[in-house]
Amino acid sequence: MNDAESEVVQFDNVGLRYGTDREILSNISFTLFPGRFYFLTGASGAGKTSLLKLLYLAQRPSRGAIRMFGSDIITLPRDRLPAYRRRMGVVFQDFRLVDHLSAFDNVALPLRVSGVREADLQGPVTDMLEWVGLAHRADARPATLSGGEQQRVAIARAVIGRPDMLVADEPTGNVDPEMALKLIRLFEALNRLGTTVVVATHDVHLIRKVPDSLIMRLDKGTLFDPTGALRYPPRRVGAGT
Amino acid sequence: MKKPPVMARAVERGLSPFRGKRAAHLLPRARLGGPMPWVIAIMVALTVLATGGGLALANLVDRASGDLAGGATVQIVEADRAKRSAQAQAAVAVLSDDPAVASVSLLSDGQVEALLEPWLGAGASDESLPLPSLIDLRFRDEADEELIERMRGRLARVAPAARIDAQSTWLAPVLRALSTLRWVAFGLVLLLAFTGAAAVWLAARNALGTNRDTIEIVHLLGGNDNQIARIFQRSILLDAIGGGALGLVMGSGAVILMGAQFAALDSGLVAGGGLGTTDWVILATVPLFAVAIAVYTARMTVLSSLGRML
């Protein structure tokens, strides 16, 4: 591991349960480093979405410790959490677009929340819609878009602010292979700029497209890390000493 | 492959407020608005009416109390007309000499008959029914029990048939009732304010439920509680301004109409219950309070609900 690297996220013995049910996630420990590309895999019900919810701060764990961008998230007052959420981009499995806003306004939402001036966001949002092939649907409401188009809007919204960490839950599930590859290239481009990318997927072909990625495999709420790569990742080819 | 657009970063992350039109745009107006402007209009109209009534009653009680505080009435209850007249003149002389008395006025027979006309009919005269002589007395200060008792003693020596009563004693039950009504009116104002706040609370909770998905998304994209609360505040502010203005017009119209109706009664007591400039200024502030209560209630409701989210 490069000494200069400091963790983006660190989970230490994290557990999650809803109510009095059994734990959905147990003893989860891993570290996400800046500029790394992670795939989160596992069968349906393995706990991928629950783990992502912990990552994008929609849920507090039942036990354990989570550090994010150098801060202890568990003890952080909730009024300081928005600043951490703004450093992330999230692609939700069900897209979660705002129904009554146009594709343009949905993509612009994170910038507006961050206080970017209207004049400054027109160009980036238009470029982003063009990149995902939806410039001609900028005024369309989500209900009038196909599943694949909605997914592309959701991805555009997640990456428009060039987040420090991108969390995507099955981001290519509804798009054709060509668009899936294009989106993965976009994630890679962000990754090369230093964004840590976490993509939950079942698609092994997609995983093979990013050879330098690290795999996080969940099985029945437990994270497998037999080589310790998730705690001590191998150096990238060409990385400095 | 074309370079992704995010390479050209044009975005600065900050914590500048997310407000104004852009923020309000997040909530569809119809979902939050609905009947709220009308509810606020009705509340404001009723509050203006209750406040107007309370202020009018307060004025009436103050003026009536002030007028009656230094007044007393002396009756010479004597069947024999000559004796009654002699005692009345003696009483006037004694009272006029007293330094505590500001003015003394012996009512003529005609004035006494006019006073009794509503009860006895026109033409009531001393021949058919002996009428007492009446002396209207004004003291320099308040006519308290001690003063009245002293006057009673002085009158007893020159006019044994004289009876003296402070005017405030007669109307005390009426003034107490009016005073109670005044407080009832102000209590009504408080109840209406509470009811208005409750209506806004319900509307805000309903709007929160309806827009939960949008709120969650803004929350997860890094919107803070204040930003989200501002969206609702703005929406309720516009409703409250519109409803408040309409309510003020309706309420003021009703107050003016009722004032005209009471003025037509031509009663001395009721005439004291008019509204002054200050009262109208107070009525004009009712919608401002309604707006403030509505916005504050909406904000607190939203913040309380958001507080339960991570």
Interface residues (C-beta under 8 A of the other chain):
Chain A: Y56 L57 A58 Q59 R60 R78 D79 L81 P82 A83 Y84 R85 R86 R87 M88 V90 R96 V98 D99 H100 L101 D105 L109 P110 L111 R112 V113 S114 G115 V116 E118 D120 L121 G123 P124 D127 M128 E130 W131 R157 V159 I160 G161 R162 K182 R185 L186 A189 L190 L193
Chain B: M1 K2 K3 P4 P5 V6 M7 A8 R9 A10 V11 E12 R13 G14 L15 S16 P17 F18 R22 A23 H25 L26 P28 D213 T214 E216 I217 V218 H219 L220 L221 G222 G223 N224 D225 Q227 G307 L310
